[in-house]
Amino acid sequence: MLKSQLTSQVALITGATRGIGLALARALSAQGCNLVITGRDESALRRVSRELASRKAPVLAQFCDVRDPESVDDFFRAVRRQFNRLDVLINNAGVAHTNMTIDNVPWPVWREVIETNLTGMFLVTQAALTLMKRGGTIVNNLSISANRVFAGLAAYNASKHGALGFTNTLREELRGKGIRVIGLLPGATDTAIWNTLWPQAPRKKMMSAATVADAVVSAILLPADTTVENLEILPTTGTL
């Protein structure tokens, strides 16, 4: 069996204990990557770490609250101690909120969504750049909500639109350094986030998280002089 070009590369995934993040961890493990995974649920981290370690790939699993600069600093100290490099960064951590009009959005809900989905991406990316060199890849999971608007999801829409602006800026700043930046814009994907967004959503019409992960890995595996700038992937049924 031929080795993947990602064999022994170090890939960091935030929000890696479920959904698209977990599917990406499994897909990159299958490519032979050394994995760094994080999340806020420590019991889930232990469970996922055991699963991935059984695949014989080195795994660093550590709690990190991406909203907290001190937590991010602690996390990256551990990454430097174990690997001291980073080849792939996937900013996947994100939260949603229940459907409500703008006049009913509580300040704590707005703050949590913006801080997790946008500020967290900034903090993790800024720390990761100290470990990334030419040839690296950054993938930001933005959601189709980054360029579309869904009524009742003001904080979520705003966070994802902001994250798209951040991603596009990051791409331009890193072109000369040879680090690719991919915006991932998946449509309806069958993950736990729908328990918050729309509990009655038609799951059978959605993509699987594994399908999204396979598309991302294919984009990462493109030759170094080629990139997918924004990867929009939808179910064949379109938006729900």
C-alpha positions as CSV (number, residue, x, y, z in Angstrom):
1,M,0.0,0.0,0.0
2,L,1.4,3.4,-1.0
3,K,2.0,5.9,1.7
4,S,-0.2,9.1,1.6
5,Q,1.6,12.4,1.2
6,L,0.1,13.3,4.6
7,T,1.8,10.4,6.4
8,S,3.5,11.7,9.6
9,Q,2.2,15.3,9.0
10,V,0.7,17.0,12.1
11,A,-3.0,17.9,11.8
12,L,-4.8,19.9,14.5
13,I,-8.6,19.8,14.6
14,T,-10.7,21.9,17.0
15,G,-14.2,20.6,18.0
16,A,-13.0,17.1,17.1
17,T,-15.2,15.0,19.4
18,R,-18.3,14.8,17.2
19,G,-19.8,15.7,13.8
20,I,-17.6,17.0,11.0
21,G,-14.7,17.4,13.4
22,L,-14.7,13.8,14.4
23,A,-15.2,12.6,10.8
24,L,-12.1,14.8,9.8
25,A,-10.1,13.3,12.6
26,R,-10.9,9.8,11.4
27,A,-10.2,10.7,7.7
28,L,-6.9,12.3,8.5
29,S,-5.9,9.4,10.8
30,A,-6.5,7.1,7.8
31,Q,-4.1,9.2,5.8
32,G,-1.4,8.6,8.4
33,C,-1.4,12.0,10.1
34,N,-0.3,12.6,13.6
35,L,-3.3,14.2,15.3
36,V,-3.9,17.0,17.7
37,I,-7.5,17.1,18.8
38,T,-9.3,19.4,21.2
39,G,-12.8,20.2,22.6
40,R,-14.5,21.2,25.8
41,D,-16.0,17.8,26.7
42,E,-13.1,16.0,28.4
43,S,-14.8,12.6,28.6
44,A,-15.6,12.7,24.9
45,L,-12.0,13.7,24.2
46,R,-10.8,10.6,26.1
47,R,-13.2,8.4,24.2
48,V,-12.2,9.8,20.8
49,S,-8.5,9.7,21.7
50,R,-8.8,5.9,22.5
51,E,-10.5,5.3,19.2
52,L,-7.9,7.2,17.2
53,A,-5.0,5.7,19.1
54,S,-6.2,2.2,18.2
55,R,-5.4,3.2,14.6
56,K,-1.7,3.4,15.6
57,A,-1.4,7.1,14.9
58,P,0.1,9.4,17.6
59,V,-2.7,11.5,19.1
60,L,-2.5,14.5,21.4
61,A,-5.9,15.1,22.9
62,Q,-6.3,18.1,25.3
63,F,-9.1,20.3,26.6
64,C,-9.2,23.8,25.1
65,D,-11.8,26.5,25.3
66,V,-11.1,28.4,22.0
67,R,-12.9,31.5,23.4
68,D,-10.2,31.9,26.1
69,P,-6.8,33.2,25.2
70,E,-5.2,31.6,28.2
71,S,-6.7,28.2,27.4
72,V,-5.5,28.5,23.8
73,D,-2.0,29.4,25.0
74,D,-1.9,26.3,27.3
75,F,-3.1,24.1,24.5
76,F,-0.4,25.3,22.1
77,R,2.3,24.8,24.7
78,A,1.4,21.2,24.7
79,V,1.4,21.1,20.9
80,R,4.9,22.6,20.9
81,R,6.2,20.1,23.5
82,Q,4.9,17.0,21.6
83,F,5.3,18.0,17.9
84,N,6.8,21.5,17.6
85,R,5.3,21.9,14.1
86,L,1.9,22.0,12.4
87,D,1.1,21.1,8.9
88,V,-2.7,21.2,8.8
89,L,-5.0,23.3,10.9
90,I,-8.8,22.7,10.8
91,N,-10.8,25.3,12.7
92,N,-14.0,23.4,13.2
93,A,-15.2,24.3,16.7
94,G,-18.6,26.0,16.6
95,V,-21.9,26.4,18.3
96,A,-25.4,27.4,17.2
97,H,-28.5,28.8,18.9
98,T,-32.2,28.1,18.8
99,N,-34.3,29.9,16.1
100,M,-35.3,33.4,17.4
101,T,-35.7,36.8,15.9
102,I,-33.2,39.5,16.6
103,D,-35.3,41.3,19.2
104,N,-35.4,38.1,21.3
105,V,-31.7,37.2,21.1
106,P,-30.2,37.3,24.7
107,W,-26.8,39.0,25.0
108,P,-25.2,35.9,26.5
109,V,-26.3,33.8,23.5
110,W,-25.0,36.4,21.1
111,R,-21.7,36.6,22.9
112,E,-21.2,32.8,23.1
113,V,-21.8,32.2,19.4
114,I,-19.6,35.1,18.3
115,E,-16.8,34.3,20.7
116,T,-16.8,30.6,19.7
117,N,-17.3,30.8,16.0
118,L,-15.3,33.9,15.2
119,T,-13.0,34.9,18.0
120,G,-12.1,31.3,18.7
121,M,-11.0,30.9,15.1
122,F,-8.9,34.0,15.3
123,L,-7.2,33.0,18.6
124,V,-6.4,29.4,17.4
125,T,-5.2,30.6,14.0
126,Q,-2.9,33.2,15.4
127,A,-1.3,30.7,17.8
128,A,-1.0,28.1,15.0
129,L,0.8,30.3,12.6
130,T,3.9,30.3,14.8
131,L,4.2,26.5,14.0
132,M,3.2,26.5,10.4
133,K,5.6,26.7,7.4
134,R,5.4,26.8,3.6
135,G,3.3,23.9,2.4
136,G,0.8,24.0,5.3
137,T,-2.9,24.1,4.9
138,I,-5.6,25.9,7.0
139,V,-9.3,24.8,6.7
140,N,-11.9,27.0,8.3
141,N,-15.3,25.3,8.7
142,L,-17.7,28.2,7.9
143,S,-21.0,26.6,7.0
144,I,-23.2,27.6,4.1
145,S,-24.4,30.3,6.4
146,A,-21.2,32.2,5.6
147,N,-22.8,33.5,2.4
148,R,-26.5,33.0,2.9
149,V,-29.0,34.2,5.4
150,F,-31.4,32.2,7.4
151,A,-34.1,34.1,9.4
152,G,-34.0,33.5,13.1
153,L,-30.3,32.7,13.2
154,A,-28.8,36.2,13.5
155,A,-25.9,35.4,15.8
156,Y,-25.0,32.3,13.9
157,N,-25.2,34.0,10.5
158,A,-23.2,37.0,11.8
159,S,-20.5,34.8,13.2
160,K,-20.2,32.8,9.9
161,H,-20.2,35.9,7.7
162,G,-17.5,37.3,9.9
163,A,-15.5,34.1,9.7
164,L,-15.7,34.2,5.9
165,G,-14.2,37.7,5.9
166,F,-11.5,36.5,8.3
167,T,-10.8,33.5,6.1
168,N,-10.6,35.5,2.9
169,T,-8.2,38.0,4.5
170,L,-6.1,35.2,6.0
171,R,-5.7,33.7,2.5
172,E,-4.4,36.9,1.0
173,E,-2.0,37.4,3.8
174,L,-0.6,33.9,3.6
175,R,-0.3,33.5,-0.2
176,G,3.3,34.7,-0.2
177,K,4.2,32.3,2.6
178,G,3.0,29.3,0.7
179,I,0.2,28.4,3.2
180,R,-3.1,27.5,1.6
181,V,-6.4,28.7,3.2
182,I,-9.6,26.8,2.4
183,G,-13.0,28.0,3.4
184,L,-15.3,25.0,4.0
185,L,-19.0,25.8,3.4
186,P,-21.0,22.7,3.9
187,G,-24.7,22.6,3.5
188,A,-27.0,20.5,5.6
189,T,-24.9,17.8,7.3
190,D,-26.4,15.2,9.7
191,T,-24.7,16.3,12.9
192,A,-25.8,17.1,16.5
193,I,-26.0,20.8,15.7
194,W,-29.5,20.3,14.3
195,N,-30.6,19.5,17.9
196,T,-30.2,23.2,18.5
197,L,-30.9,24.7,15.1
198,W,-33.9,22.7,14.0
199,P,-34.8,19.5,16.0
200,Q,-37.4,18.4,13.4
201,A,-35.0,18.9,10.4
202,P,-35.2,16.2,7.7
203,R,-32.0,14.3,8.4
204,K,-32.5,11.8,5.6
205,K,-32.0,14.7,3.1
206,M,-28.6,15.6,4.6
207,M,-25.1,14.7,3.8
208,S,-23.0,12.6,6.2
209,A,-20.1,14.1,8.1
210,A,-17.9,11.5,6.5
211,T,-18.8,12.8,3.0
212,V,-17.8,16.3,4.0
213,A,-14.5,15.0,5.5
214,D,-13.7,13.1,2.3
215,A,-14.1,16.3,0.3
216,V,-11.9,18.2,2.6
217,V,-9.1,15.6,2.5
218,S,-9.3,15.6,-1.3
219,A,-8.8,19.4,-1.3
220,I,-5.8,19.1,1.2
221,L,-4.2,16.4,-1.1
222,L,-4.1,18.7,-4.1
223,P,-0.6,19.6,-5.3
224,A,1.0,22.4,-3.4
225,D,0.7,24.8,-6.3
226,T,-3.1,24.3,-6.5
227,T,-5.9,25.1,-4.1
228,V,-9.6,25.2,-3.5
229,E,-10.3,28.6,-2.0
230,N,-13.9,28.0,-0.9
231,L,-15.3,24.5,-0.9
232,E,-19.1,24.7,-1.0
233,I,-20.6,21.2,-0.7
234,L,-24.4,20.6,-0.6
235,P,-26.8,17.7,-0.6
236,T,-28.2,17.1,-4.1
237,T,-31.6,18.2,-2.6
238,G,-30.1,21.7,-2.1
239,T,-30.7,23.8,1.0
240,L,-33.4,22.6,3.3
